[in-house]
């Protein structure tokens, strides 16, 4: 990410909802060197912040309903969760959970774009979001996978004011000249039951080494380590409980 701190209307945090939080904490601790901080809980129950060198980087939570998929969810920082939720509905999106307070940490809402890709709105109070970006183990990129690219290109700029770097194959999202993500069209390579979704990429000093560690820890490789323009390497992995995530060469954003 070109952003290095929490920015309004840009990604600020990511959370994993999983069937086995303890096993997930063990996996990601070994994979990224995260440390669990059980004392900082912007939520209820088994919500655990995961730290990179003592700084909040992500969270691991239980699923809050049996039908909730095992998946990472991207959070977007907003100045006013209620106003943004209303704007989302005006633009054809859905509000899955109405805005509500999380103690004194902030106010959040669960939303979906018109195609069904879910994300979280986060209006910060005591807790702003991630304290580190694009360093090994931290959030490094976000990617929308959708079957409705034209709809997404209309929706997100209208709601959040995002810029779009045009590309036939991979448009990039940005804000104030700082790109933070991209969009991939889901074609026949994706099974029809796979829903549109946001995918977080975590920065890594060594993408190939991270892939090898993930497999040794019981994870799967969905997209093998691949070279990209500018010397970047990326890969998409799946943890032992079934959540997909990407890894991305640290320091090569945009």
Phi and psi in degrees as GROMACS dihedral restraints (atoms count N, CA, C in turn):
[ dihedral_restraints ]
;  ai    aj    ak    al  type     phi  dphi    fc
    3     4     5     6     1   -74.9    20    10
    4     5     6     7     1   -23.9    20    10
    6     7     8     9     1   -73.6    20    10
    7     8     9    10     1   143.1    20    10
    9    10    11    12     1  -118.8    20    10
   10    11    12    13     1     0.5    20    10
   12    13    14    15     1  -151.5    20    10
   13    14    15    16     1   169.5    20    10
   15    16    17    18     1   -62.1    20    10
   16    17    18    19     1   129.7    20    10
   18    19    20    21     1  -127.4    20    10
   19    20    21    22     1   132.0    20    10
   21    22    23    24     1   -57.8    20    10
   22    23    24    25     1   132.8    20    10
   24    25    26    27     1    75.4    20    10
   25    26    27    28     1    15.4    20    10
   27    28    29    30     1  -124.3    20    10
   28    29    30    31     1   163.9    20    10
   30    31    32    33     1   -58.0    20    10
   31    32    33    34     1   137.0    20    10
   33    34    35    36     1  -129.0    20    10
   34    35    36    37     1   -11.1    20    10
   36    37    38    39     1  -170.5    20    10
   37    38    39    40     1   161.8    20    10
   39    40    41    42     1  -146.0    20    10
   40    41    42    43     1   143.1    20    10
   42    43    44    45     1  -128.6    20    10
   43    44    45    46     1   141.0    20    10
   45    46    47    48     1  -103.6    20    10
   46    47    48    49     1   119.5    20    10
   48    49    50    51     1   -96.9    20    10
   49    50    51    52     1   119.6    20    10
   51    52    53    54     1  -138.7    20    10
   52    53    54    55     1   160.6    20    10
   54    55    56    57     1   -77.6    20    10
   55    56    57    58     1   -18.7    20    10
   57    58    59    60     1  -142.2    20    10
   58    59    60    61     1    81.8    20    10
   60    61    62    63     1   -57.8    20    10
   61    62    63    64     1   -37.8    20    10
   63    64    65    66     1   -64.5    20    10
   64    65    66    67     1   -44.4    20    10
   66    67    68    69     1   -65.9    20    10
   67    68    69    70     1   -38.4    20    10
   69    70    71    72     1   -65.3    20    10
   70    71    72    73     1   -40.9    20    10
   72    73    74    75     1   -60.4    20    10
   73    74    75    76     1   -41.9    20    10
   75    76    77    78     1   -64.0    20    10
   76    77    78    79     1   -42.6    20    10
   78    79    80    81     1   -62.3    20    10
   79    80    81    82     1   -51.8    20    10
   81    82    83    84     1   -73.3    20    10
   82    83    84    85     1   -27.8    20    10
   84    85    86    87     1   -63.0    20    10
   85    86    87    88     1   -44.0    20    10
   87    88    89    90     1   -70.8    20    10
   88    89    90    91     1   -35.1    20    10
   90    91    92    93     1   -75.2    20    10
   91    92    93    94     1   -46.4    20    10
   93    94    95    96     1  -110.9    20    10
   94    95    96    97     1    -4.4    20    10
   96    97    98    99     1    75.3    20    10
   97    98    99   100     1    21.1    20    10
   99   100   101   102     1   -65.8    20    10
  100   101   102   103     1   155.1    20    10
  102   103   104   105     1  -118.4    20    10
  103   104   105   106     1   135.6    20    10
  105   106   107   108     1   -80.9    20    10
  106   107   108   109     1   134.9    20    10
  108   109   110   111     1  -117.9    20    10
  109   110   111   112     1    93.8    20    10
  111   112   113   114     1   -77.8    20    10
  112   113   114   115     1    -4.7    20    10
  114   115   116   117     1   -90.3    20    10
  115   116   117   118     1   -16.9    20    10
  117   118   119   120     1  -107.9    20    10
  118   119   120   121     1   107.2    20    10
  120   121   122   123     1  -132.0    20    10
  121   122   123   124     1    90.3    20    10
  123   124   125   126     1   -78.4    20    10
  124   125   126   127     1    63.5    20    10
  126   127   128   129     1   172.1    20    10
  127   128   129   130     1  -157.3    20    10
  129   130   131   132     1  -126.5    20    10
  130   131   132   133     1   161.5    20    10
  132   133   134   135     1    70.4    20    10
  133   134   135   136     1  -136.7    20    10
  135   136   137   138     1   -90.8    20    10
  136   137   138   139     1    43.1    20    10
  138   139   140   141     1   -81.4    20    10
  139   140   141   142     1   123.3    20    10
  141   142   143   144     1  -128.5    20    10
  142   143   144   145     1   123.4    20    10
  144   145   146   147     1   -75.2    20    10
  145   146   147   148     1   141.2    20    10
  147   148   149   150     1  -111.8    20    10
  148   149   150   151     1   133.1    20    10
  150   151   152   153     1  -108.9    20    10
  151   152   153   154     1   147.3    20    10
  153   154   155   156     1  -112.9    20    10
  154   155   156   157     1   112.7    20    10
  156   157   158   159     1    50.1    20    10
  157   158   159   160     1    43.2    20    10
  159   160   161   162     1    83.8    20    10
  160   161   162   163     1     2.3    20    10
  162   163   164   165     1  -114.0    20    10
  163   164   165   166     1   137.3    20    10
  165   166   167   168     1   -59.0    20    10
  166   167   168   169     1   132.2    20    10
  168   169   170   171     1  -123.9    20    10
  169   170   171   172     1   -33.0    20    10
  171   172   173   174     1  -168.6    20    10
  172   173   174   175     1   179.1    20    10
  174   175   176   177     1  -138.0    20    10
  175   176   177   178     1   152.4    20    10
  177   178   179   180     1  -122.5    20    10
  178   179   180   181     1   128.0    20    10
  180   181   182   183     1  -133.5    20    10
  181   182   183   184     1   159.2    20    10
  183   184   185   186     1   -72.5    20    10
  184   185   186   187     1   162.2    20    10
  186   187   188   189     1   -70.4    20    10
  187   188   189   190     1   142.3    20    10
  189   190   191   192     1   -98.5    20    10
  190   191   192   193     1    -1.4    20    10
  192   193   194   195     1  -154.7    20    10
  193   194   195   196     1   147.0    20    10
  195   196   197   198     1   -57.9    20    10
  196   197   198   199     1   -31.5    20    10
  198   199   200   201     1   -84.0    20    10
  199   200   201   202     1    -6.0    20    10
  201   202   203   204     1   -66.5    20    10
  202   203   204   205     1   128.4    20    10
  204   205   206   207     1   -69.1    20    10
  205   206   207   208     1   153.0    20    10
  207   208   209   210     1   -78.3    20    10
  208   209   210   211     1   109.5    20    10
  210   211   212   213     1  -166.1    20    10
  211   212   213   214     1   156.2    20    10
  213   214   215   216     1   -82.1    20    10
  214   215   216   217     1   142.1    20    10
  216   217   218   219     1  -124.1    20    10
  217   218   219   220     1   133.9    20    10
  219   220   221   222     1   -88.0    20    10
  220   221   222   223     1   137.1    20    10
  222   223   224   225     1  -107.1    20    10
  223   224   225   226     1   139.6    20    10
  225   226   227   228     1  -116.0    20    10
  226   227   228   229     1   127.6    20    10
  228   229   230   231     1   -72.8    20    10
  229   230   231   232     1   132.1    20    10
  231   232   233   234     1  -133.9    20    10
  232   233   234   235     1   155.8    20    10
  234   235   236   237     1   -78.4    20    10
  235   236   237   238     1   -28.8    20    10
  237   238   239   240     1  -148.0    20    10
  238   239   240   241     1   104.1    20    10
  240   241   242   243     1   -63.8    20    10
  241   242   243   244     1   -37.7    20    10
  243   244   245   246     1   -67.5    20    10
  244   245   246   247     1   -45.2    20    10
  246   247   248   249     1   -65.9    20    10
  247   248   249   250     1   -38.7    20    10
  249   250   251   252     1   -68.9    20    10
  250   251   252   253     1   -38.6    20    10
  252   253   254   255     1   -61.2    20    10
  253   254   255   256     1   -41.4    20    10
  255   256   257   258     1   -64.0    20    10
  256   257   258   259     1   -39.9    20    10
  258   259   260   261     1   -64.8    20    10
  259   260   261   262     1   -40.0    20    10
  261   262   263   264     1   -58.6    20    10
  262   263   264   265     1   -44.4    20    10
  264   265   266   267     1   -65.8    20    10
  265   266   267   268     1   -38.3    20    10
  267   268   269   270     1   -61.7    20    10
  268   269   270   271     1   -31.2    20    10
  270   271   272   273     1   -93.8    20    10
  271   272   273   274     1    10.0    20    10
  273   274   275   276     1    95.8    20    10
  274   275   276   277     1     2.3    20    10
  276   277   278   279     1   -84.0    20    10
  277   278   279   280     1  -179.0    20    10
  279   280   281   282     1  -122.3    20    10
  280   281   282   283     1   149.3    20    10
  282   283   284   285     1  -109.4    20    10
  283   284   285   286     1   112.0    20    10
  285   286   287   288     1   -82.6    20    10
  286   287   288   289     1   -30.3    20    10
  288   289   290   291     1  -140.2    20    10
  289   290   291   292     1   122.4    20    10
  291   292   293   294     1   -62.5    20    10
  292   293   294   295     1   153.7    20    10
  294   295   296   297     1   -55.7    20    10
  295   296   297   298     1   137.7    20    10
  297   298   299   300     1  -153.3    20    10
  298   299   300   301     1   157.9    20    10
  300   301   302   303     1   -83.8    20    10
  301   302   303   304     1   146.5    20    10
  303   304   305   306     1  -115.3    20    10
  304   305   306   307     1    88.1    20    10
  306   307   308   309     1    48.1    20    10
  307   308   309   310     1  -132.7    20    10
  309   310   311   312     1  -100.8    20    10
  310   311   312   313     1    10.2    20    10
  312   313   314   315     1   -73.7    20    10
  313   314   315   316     1   -38.6    20    10
  315   316   317   318     1   165.8    20    10
  316   317   318   319     1  -170.1    20    10
  318   319   320   321     1  -127.6    20    10
  319   320   321   322     1   137.8    20    10
  321   322   323   324     1  -138.0    20    10
  322   323   324   325     1   163.7    20    10
  324   325   326   327     1  -149.2    20    10
  325   326   327   328     1   146.3    20    10
  327   328   329   330     1  -101.4    20    10
  328   329   330   331     1   124.4    20    10
  330   331   332   333     1  -127.8    20    10
  331   332   333   334     1   169.5    20    10
  333   334   335   336     1  -144.2    20    10
  334   335   336   337     1   144.8    20    10
  336   337   338   339     1   -75.1    20    10
  337   338   339   340     1   174.6    20    10
  339   340   341   342     1   -58.8    20    10
  340   341   342   343     1   -22.7    20    10
  342   343   344   345     1   -87.9    20    10
  343   344   345   346     1   -10.4    20    10
  345   346   347   348     1   107.9    20    10
  346   347   348   349     1    -1.0    20    10
  348   349   350   351     1   -69.2    20    10
  349   350   351   352     1   123.8    20    10
  351   352   353   354     1   -91.1    20    10
  352   353   354   355     1   143.6    20    10
  354   355   356   357     1  -150.7    20    10
  355   356   357   358     1   168.4    20    10
  357   358   359   360     1  -114.6    20    10
  358   359   360   361     1   138.5    20    10
  360   361   362   363     1   -93.3    20    10
  361   362   363   364     1   134.4    20    10
  363   364   365   366     1  -129.5    20    10
  364   365   366   367     1   113.7    20    10
  366   367   368   369     1  -100.0    20    10
  367   368   369   370     1   107.3    20    10
  369   370   371   372     1   -75.6    20    10
  370   371   372   373     1   145.6    20    10
  372   373   374   375     1  -127.0    20    10
  373   374   375   376     1   -98.1    20    10
  375   376   377   378     1   -71.8    20    10
  376   377   378   379     1   -28.5    20    10
  378   379   380   381     1  -113.9    20    10
  379   380   381   382     1   118.4    20    10
  381   382   383   384     1   -86.2    20    10
  382   383   384   385     1   -33.3    20    10
  384   385   386   387     1   135.8    20    10
  385   386   387   388     1  -153.0    20    10
  387   388   389   390     1   -63.3    20    10
  388   389   390   391     1   141.8    20    10
  390   391   392   393     1   -97.2    20    10
  391   392   393   394     1     1.1    20    10
  393   394   395   396     1  -152.2    20    10
  394   395   396   397     1   142.0    20    10
  396   397   398   399     1  -135.4    20    10
  397   398   399   400     1   146.7    20    10
  399   400   401   402     1    55.7    20    10
  400   401   402   403     1    33.0    20    10
  402   403   404   405     1  -119.5    20    10
  403   404   405   406     1   155.3    20    10
  405   406   407   408     1   -49.5    20    10
  406   407   408   409     1   125.3    20    10
  408   409   410   411     1    92.1    20    10
  409   410   411   412     1    -6.6    20    10
  411   412   413   414     1  -106.5    20    10
  412   413   414   415     1   164.8    20    10
  414   415   416   417     1   -59.5    20    10
  415   416   417   418     1   127.5    20    10
  417   418   419   420     1  -119.8    20    10
  418   419   420   421     1   -14.9    20    10
  420   421   422   423     1  -174.8    20    10
  421   422   423   424     1   155.7    20    10
  423   424   425   426     1  -131.6    20    10
  424   425   426   427     1   145.5    20    10
  426   427   428   429     1  -135.4    20    10
  427   428   429   430     1   128.5    20    10
  429   430   431   432     1   -91.9    20    10
  430   431   432   433     1   124.2    20    10
  432   433   434   435     1  -106.4    20    10
  433   434   435   436     1   119.9    20    10
  435   436   437   438     1  -145.4    20    10
  436   437   438   439     1   154.4    20    10
  438   439   440   441     1   -98.6    20    10
  439   440   441   442     1     2.4    20    10
  441   442   443   444     1  -129.9    20    10
  442   443   444   445     1    70.0    20    10
  444   445   446   447     1   -62.1    20    10
  445   446   447   448     1   -38.7    20    10
  447   448   449   450     1   -65.8    20    10
  448   449   450   451     1   -38.3    20    10
  450   451   452   453     1   -64.7    20    10
  451   452   453   454     1   -41.5    20    10
  453   454   455   456     1   -64.7    20    10
  454   455   456   457     1   -39.9    20    10
  456   457   458   459     1   -66.5    20    10
  457   458   459   460     1   -22.4    20    10
  459   460   461   462     1   -87.2    20    10
  460   461   462   463     1   -40.5    20    10
  462   463   464   465     1   -70.1    20    10
  463   464   465   466     1   -55.1    20    10
  465   466   467   468     1   -67.7    20    10
  466   467   468   469     1   -42.2    20    10
  468   469   470   471     1   -62.3    20    10
  469   470   471   472     1   -34.6    20    10
  471   472   473   474     1   -69.1    20    10
  472   473   474   475     1   -40.2    20    10
  474   475   476   477     1   -78.6    20    10
  475   476   477   478     1   -46.1    20    10
  477   478   479   480     1  -111.3    20    10
  478   479   480   481     1    -5.5    20    10
  480   481   482   483     1    74.7    20    10
  481   482   483   484     1    23.8    20    10
  483   484   485   486     1   -70.1    20    10
  484   485   486   487     1   146.8    20    10
  486   487   488   489     1   -88.4    20    10
  487   488   489   490     1   160.4    20    10
  489   490   491   492     1  -130.8    20    10
  490   491   492   493     1   119.2    20    10
  492   493   494   495     1   -82.3    20    10
  493   494   495   496     1   108.8    20    10
  495   496   497   498     1   -66.4    20    10
  496   497   498   499     1   142.1    20    10
  498   499   500   501     1  -158.9    20    10
  499   500   501   502     1   141.5    20    10
  501   502   503   504     1   -63.8    20    10
  502   503   504   505     1   -35.0    20    10
  504   505   506   507     1  -108.9    20    10
  505   506   507   508     1   -26.5    20    10
  507   508   509   510     1  -152.8    20    10
  508   509   510   511     1    79.2    20    10
  510   511   512   513     1   -61.9    20    10
  511   512   513   514     1   149.1    20    10
  513   514   515   516     1  -117.0    20    10
  514   515   516   517     1   139.6    20    10
  516   517   518   519     1   -89.4    20    10
  517   518   519   520     1   144.8    20    10
  519   520   521   522     1  -153.6    20    10
  520   521   522   523     1   173.9    20    10
  522   523   524   525     1  -153.5    20    10
  523   524   525   526     1   125.7    20    10
  525   526   527   528     1    54.6    20    10
  526   527   528   529     1    39.3    20    10
  528   529   530   531     1    81.4    20    10
  529   530   531   532     1     5.7    20    10
  531   532   533   534     1  -116.9    20    10
  532   533   534   535     1   110.5    20    10
  534   535   536   537     1   -77.0    20    10
  535   536   537   538     1   141.2    20    10
  537   538   539   540     1  -134.2    20    10
  538   539   540   541     1    -2.5    20    10
  540   541   542   543     1  -170.8    20    10
  541   542   543   544     1  -178.2    20    10
  543   544   545   546     1  -147.0    20    10
  544   545   546   547     1  -178.9    20    10
  546   547   548   549     1  -135.0    20    10
  547   548   549   550     1   131.0    20    10
  549   550   551   552     1  -118.8    20    10
  550   551   552   553     1   127.1    20    10
  552   553   554   555     1   -78.4    20    10
  553   554   555   556     1   128.0    20    10
  555   556   557   558     1   -79.4    20    10
  556   557   558   559     1   115.6    20    10
  558   559   560   561     1  -111.5    20    10
  559   560   561   562     1  -157.1    20    10
  561   562   563   564     1   -72.6    20    10
  562   563   564   565     1    -1.7    20    10
  564   565   566   567     1   -73.8    20    10
  565   566   567   568     1   -17.9    20    10
  567   568   569   570     1   -99.3    20    10
  568   569   570   571     1   135.7    20    10
  570   571   572   573     1   -61.6    20    10
  571   572   573   574     1   145.4    20    10
  573   574   575   576     1   -60.8    20    10
  574   575   576   577     1   -24.4    20    10
  576   577   578   579     1   -80.8    20    10
  577   578   579   580     1   -10.4    20    10
  579   580   581   582     1   -71.3    20    10
  580   581   582   583     1   121.8    20    10
  582   583   584   585     1   -81.4    20    10
  583   584   585   586     1   157.5    20    10
  585   586   587   588     1   -57.8    20    10
  586   587   588   589     1   145.3    20    10
  588   589   590   591     1  -163.4    20    10
  589   590   591   592     1   162.5    20    10
  591   592   593   594     1   -96.2    20    10
  592   593   594   595     1   136.9    20    10
  594   595   596   597     1  -120.5    20    10
  595   596   597   598     1   120.2    20    10
  597   598   599   600     1   -82.1    20    10
  598   599   600   601     1   144.4    20    10
  600   601   602   603     1  -113.2    20    10
  601   602   603   604     1   130.9    20    10
  603   604   605   606     1   -99.6    20    10
  604   605   606   607     1   136.9    20    10
  606   607   608   609     1   -68.9    20    10
  607   608   609   610     1   146.1    20    10
  609   610   611   612     1  -142.3    20    10
  610   611   612   613     1   141.5    20    10
  612   613   614   615     1   -70.7    20    10
  613   614   615   616     1   -30.5    20    10
  615   616   617   618     1  -140.6    20    10
  616   617   618   619     1    97.1    20    10
  618   619   620   621     1   -62.2    20    10
  619   620   621   622     1   -45.6    20    10
  621   622   623   624     1   -62.8    20    10
  622   623   624   625     1   -41.3    20    10
  624   625   626   627     1   -64.8    20    10
  625   626   627   628     1   -37.5    20    10
  627   628   629   630     1   -65.5    20    10
  628   629   630   631     1   -40.5    20    10
  630   631   632   633     1   -60.0    20    10
  631   632   633   634     1   -45.9    20    10
  633   634   635   636     1   -61.2    20    10
  634   635   636   637     1   -40.8    20    10
  636   637   638   639     1   -66.4    20    10
  637   638   639   640     1   -40.0    20    10
  639   640   641   642     1   -60.6    20    10
  640   641   642   643     1   -43.6    20    10
  642   643   644   645     1   -64.7    20    10
  643   644   645   646     1   -42.7    20    10
  645   646   647   648     1   -63.2    20    10
  646   647   648   649     1   -27.1    20    10
  648   649   650   651     1   -89.9    20    10
  649   650   651   652     1     3.7    20    10
  651   652   653   654     1   102.1    20    10
  652   653   654   655     1     5.5    20    10
  654   655   656   657     1   -83.9    20    10
  655   656   657   658     1   174.6    20    10
  657   658   659   660     1  -121.0    20    10
  658   659   660   661     1   157.7    20    10
  660   661   662   663     1  -104.0    20    10
  661   662   663   664     1   118.8    20    10
  663   664   665   666     1   -92.3    20    10
  664   665   666   667     1   -39.2    20    10
  666   667   668   669     1  -131.5    20    10
  667   668   669   670     1   115.1    20    10
  669   670   671   672     1   -60.6    20    10
  670   671   672   673     1   159.4    20    10
  672   673   674   675     1   -53.8    20    10
  673   674   675   676     1   127.5    20    10
  675   676   677   678     1  -133.4    20    10
  676   677   678   679     1   135.9    20    10
  678   679   680   681     1   -77.6    20    10
  679   680   681   682     1   141.8    20    10
  681   682   683   684     1  -125.8    20    10
  682   683   684   685     1   167.2    20    10
  684   685   686   687     1   -56.3    20    10
  685   686   687   688     1   145.5    20    10
  687   688   689   690     1    84.1    20    10
  688   689   690   691     1     9.8    20    10
  690   691   692   693     1    83.9    20    10
  691   692   693   694     1     5.3    20    10
  693   694   695   696     1   -73.1    20    10
  694   695   696   697     1   154.9    20    10
  696   697   698   699     1  -132.7    20    10
  697   698   699   700     1   142.0    20    10
  699   700   701   702     1  -134.8    20    10
  700   701   702   703     1   160.1    20    10
  702   703   704   705     1  -155.7    20    10
  703   704   705   706     1   154.7    20    10
  705   706   707   708     1  -118.9    20    10
  706   707   708   709     1   129.9    20    10
  708   709   710   711     1  -122.6    20    10
  709   710   711   712     1   169.3    20    10
  711   712   713   714     1  -134.8    20    10
  712   713   714   715     1   129.8    20    10
  714   715   716   717     1   -76.8    20    10
  715   716   717   718     1   171.3    20    10
  717   718   719   720     1   -62.5    20    10
  718   719   720   721     1   -22.4    20    10
  720   721   722   723     1   -87.8    20    10
  721   722   723   724     1   -11.8    20    10
  723   724   725   726     1   114.7    20    10
  724   725   726   727     1     2.8    20    10
  726   727   728   729     1   -84.4    20    10
  727   728   729   730     1   131.9    20    10
  729   730   731   732     1   -88.8    20    10
  730   731   732   733     1   147.6    20    10
  732   733   734   735     1  -158.1    20    10
  733   734   735   736     1   161.4    20    10
  735   736   737   738     1  -110.5    20    10
  736   737   738   739     1   161.8    20    10
  738   739   740   741     1  -126.6    20    10
  739   740   741   742     1   149.6    20    10
  741   742   743   744     1  -148.2    20    10
  742   743   744   745     1   136.5    20    10
  744   745   746   747     1   -61.5    20    10
  745   746   747   748     1   121.8    20    10
  747   748   749   750     1   -60.1    20    10
  748   749   750   751     1   139.4    20    10
  750   751   752   753     1    83.3    20    10
  751   752   753   754     1     9.3    20    10
  753   754   755   756     1  -120.7    20    10
  754   755   756   757     1    30.8    20    10
  756   757   758   759     1   -64.0    20    10
  757   758   759   760     1   156.6    20    10
